Amino acid sequence: MSNVTEHDGDVFADDCLDLFIDASGQRKDFYQIIANTRGVIFDRYRDELGRTRKSWDSGATAAGSYKGNSFYIEMGVPLAALAPQGGGIGLAIACYTRWNLFGDSVFGKYHQPETWTRFDIPGSYPLSLIATRTSSFGGRQPYEFDLKNRTEARLELTGDINGQALQLAFEPGESQTLKVFVQQQTGKAVENRLRLFAGEHEVLRYTRRLTPKPLLTVVPVSDIVYHDEPVRLRINVHEPQTIPVTVEFCQEQKQASCTYKDATVIVPFETIPSPWR
């Protein structure tokens, strides 16, 4: 049985397929991707110190079905999302059912990358993604990617982020920071995806799924204001503030409009006569 329907939900509690990948070749850090029969994905990265980063997204897809007492799951994982370091990858696969907490595994043991079987992979992946800086807030937000050409040859790349075309060139061993802006609508699930190609070969893929939080929040000190008295607001900008917040009051409509960058918050209020006047 599979009940989870949201990405990065508790897919591991369903009937599922569990995939472990050591792409660095160090046998210490690894990626884990789990899919249930609905095709819902849970994915994460665990570094060599055992720290988990659930914000990593594999871009994997899956589909599954049931027949009799068996279930079937097929999963596809873009190799460019793993940034392989060369020399193949380590791989282990496990299968779990809801009624059996002890799954069956092949090619190695659960969570033990030193036991995983090594496989050669097609193509080369000359570009490393060293670090990313992204935003969890709505509006037009900056994304930065620290990239390095880890080969001794000049590297020319094409690609896009969310359909916005990109062209990059790296000298041998050169590092660069790619800076782009993405539009994120507050409260709406979005997927930002960067893809880079050397010729027709995809060499890097970065995917981030999130529901952006409000960039600006405004709370009135009181919903009721006496006539001829100021409206007092608590205004919070959820990033290092670079420009002032614009505040406009409309007495006829009984509301205040607060704007920071492209985020606007409308705050209604009521006015009543003062009993002391």
Phi, psi and omega in degrees: 000142177229121183249335186287134182237353183251139177304136181066017170284189184280060181300328181296347178271354179263176163298125191206164172248130186242119184246129178246133183226124171259100184269339183278338183083004183274347182060032179230311178260158181199164172257146176231128181230126182237137178229140173260181185289346175280350184087012179279138187248138165243127179219150181202164174240136176239124184278181185292345178265003178087007179278137185257138176238098180284347179290343177292134177239133185278336189074013182290153174234156181207158174213149182210170179199167177244146172211113183063234180262017183237157171231156185231132177226131175243132184232141174238131182236122177291120182299330182295340178283345184265347182049059181302145184266002182100155179081014178092181180231156172267140187219138170218148183228136178229154179231132183229149172241157183300329184270357182228107182284350181252099185278166175266139181230154176229158179071359179159179183262152182303125175063020181235083186298338179292345180262356189281149180284139180268137179231138172285148180236151182283151174079173178238152182233086191280354187249133176253137171264105186280316183201158176229150172228115185231181182231144178261005186254161180284171180096190179277109190242145179278141171236136179232138180232120175272117187240151178219133171279112184264019178249175178259022179235155175294140185236119177248129188234149168235166179166201180198160167234117184053037179088351177278117188294145180227147171222128183224152174222135180236134170283165180307125178073004186284146173249143177219158172248118177272122181245123179222168176239141177234151179261123183236120181274124182303133175078000181244130180298131180230160174229117176258132184224126174255132177227135179230141184232142167255103191067234178262000184267121178287122184249347179206136173221130177232127180234136175225120176256135178197165170247105187299143177271161179298134175285330184228131171236141181226128180232127177288142175299325176212142177284345182243130183233134175288149177306142175066014175248152184289150172273125181254132184233145169260115185245127179235125173258123188266049172194166173301115189288131182248339179222160179291156171275128178270128181238126177235134180252139175234102182294325182295316179273354178055057178205156174244139179246119181246129184230132172227120187055237179255020177257126180234134178238127177261126181242113177279155175208161177247145175242138179225158177294147178280133178288351181261006181235000000 
